[in-house]
Amino acid sequence: QVQLVESGGGLVQPGGSLRLSCAASVFTFSNYAMNWYRQAPGKEREFVAAISNTGGVTNYADSVKGRFTISRDNGKNTVYLQMHSLKPEDTAMYYCKAKNGPWTYWGQGTQVTVSS
């Protein structure tokens, strides 16, 4: 069983920055590809960013390319999402997901609100 705990969300003004963290309680964190998703009120959960198990490959949704950066520290069992130039439409609950073969685990989410 893998437990994922997100943190770092909060209220930020448009144009501001936040860094989200997702800490995993798993012995073999480096075996898991990690993803960030988000879900705004009344909308479906959507993909934000992904990083391979070694960190060598990343992928982003078009809506966040050039503004968000996903990274990981396998020594700390943690994946990060650095967010810059935040917009009101980035407001959502942000979730991390761990995937290894058929196994998928989700965290509980951290709220990001972008508002003046």
C-alpha positions as CSV (number, residue, x, y, z in Angstrom):
1,Q,0.0,0.0,0.0
2,V,1.3,3.5,-0.9
3,Q,0.2,6.6,0.9
4,L,0.6,9.9,-0.8
5,V,0.4,13.2,1.1
6,E,0.2,16.5,-0.8
7,S,1.1,19.9,0.7
8,G,1.9,23.4,-0.3
9,G,-1.4,24.6,-1.6
10,G,-3.0,27.9,-0.6
11,L,-4.3,31.2,-1.7
12,V,-2.1,33.2,-4.1
13,Q,-2.7,36.3,-6.3
14,P,-2.7,36.0,-10.1
15,G,0.8,36.0,-11.4
16,G,2.1,34.4,-8.2
17,S,3.9,31.2,-7.5
18,L,3.5,28.1,-5.4
19,R,5.3,24.8,-5.0
20,L,3.4,21.7,-4.3
21,S,4.9,18.6,-2.7
22,C,3.8,15.0,-2.6
23,A,5.5,12.7,-0.1
24,A,5.1,9.0,-0.6
25,S,5.4,6.3,2.0
26,V,6.7,3.6,-0.1
27,F,10.0,1.7,0.0
28,T,10.5,1.6,-3.8
29,F,9.5,5.1,-4.7
30,S,11.9,5.1,-7.6
31,N,9.8,2.3,-9.3
32,Y,6.8,4.7,-9.6
33,A,6.0,7.1,-12.3
34,M,4.4,10.2,-10.7
35,N,1.7,12.5,-12.0
36,W,-0.1,15.6,-10.9
37,Y,-3.8,16.1,-11.7
38,R,-6.3,18.8,-10.7
39,Q,-10.0,19.1,-10.4
40,A,-11.9,22.4,-10.3
41,P,-15.5,22.6,-8.9
42,G,-18.0,21.2,-11.3
43,K,-15.3,19.9,-13.7
44,E,-13.7,16.5,-14.3
45,R,-10.3,15.7,-13.0
46,E,-7.6,16.6,-15.6
47,F,-4.0,15.7,-16.2
48,V,-1.4,18.4,-15.3
49,A,2.0,16.9,-15.4
50,A,3.9,13.6,-15.3
51,I,7.4,12.4,-14.6
52,S,9.0,9.1,-15.2
53,N,10.4,7.0,-12.4
54,T,13.9,8.2,-12.9
55,G,12.9,11.8,-13.6
56,G,14.3,11.7,-17.1
57,V,11.1,12.2,-18.9
58,T,8.4,14.8,-18.2
59,N,5.1,15.7,-19.8
60,Y,2.7,18.6,-19.4
61,A,-0.8,19.6,-20.3
62,D,-0.8,22.4,-22.9
63,S,-2.5,24.7,-20.4
64,V,0.5,24.6,-18.0
65,K,3.5,24.3,-20.4
66,G,6.1,26.9,-19.7
67,R,4.5,27.8,-16.3
68,F,4.7,24.6,-14.3
69,T,7.6,22.3,-13.7
70,I,7.4,18.8,-12.3
71,S,10.4,17.3,-10.5
72,R,11.2,14.5,-8.0
73,D,13.7,13.6,-5.4
74,N,13.9,9.8,-5.1
75,G,16.1,10.1,-2.0
76,K,13.2,11.9,-0.2
77,N,10.4,10.0,-1.8
78,T,8.9,13.3,-2.9
79,V,7.6,14.7,-6.2
80,Y,7.1,18.5,-6.6
81,L,5.1,20.8,-8.8
82,Q,6.5,24.3,-9.1
83,M,3.9,26.6,-10.4
84,H,4.6,30.1,-11.8
85,S,2.5,32.8,-13.4
86,L,-0.6,31.4,-11.8
87,K,-4.0,32.3,-13.3
88,P,-7.5,32.2,-11.8
89,E,-8.3,29.2,-14.0
90,D,-5.5,27.2,-12.2
91,T,-7.8,27.2,-9.1
92,A,-8.5,23.6,-8.3
93,M,-7.8,20.7,-5.9
94,Y,-4.4,19.3,-6.9
95,Y,-3.8,15.5,-6.6
96,C,-0.7,13.4,-7.0
97,K,-0.8,9.9,-8.4
98,A,1.7,7.1,-8.2
99,K,1.7,4.4,-10.9
100,N,3.7,1.2,-11.2
101,G,2.4,-1.3,-13.7
102,P,-1.2,-2.2,-12.7
103,W,-0.9,-0.4,-9.3
104,T,-2.2,3.2,-9.0
105,Y,-2.5,5.3,-5.9
106,W,-3.9,8.7,-5.3
107,G,-3.4,11.3,-2.6
108,Q,-6.1,13.3,-0.8
109,G,-5.3,16.6,-2.6
110,T,-4.2,20.1,-1.7
111,Q,-6.3,23.1,-2.6
112,V,-4.8,25.9,-4.8
113,T,-6.8,29.1,-5.1
114,V,-5.7,31.9,-7.4
115,S,-7.6,35.1,-6.7
116,S,-7.0,38.8,-6.0
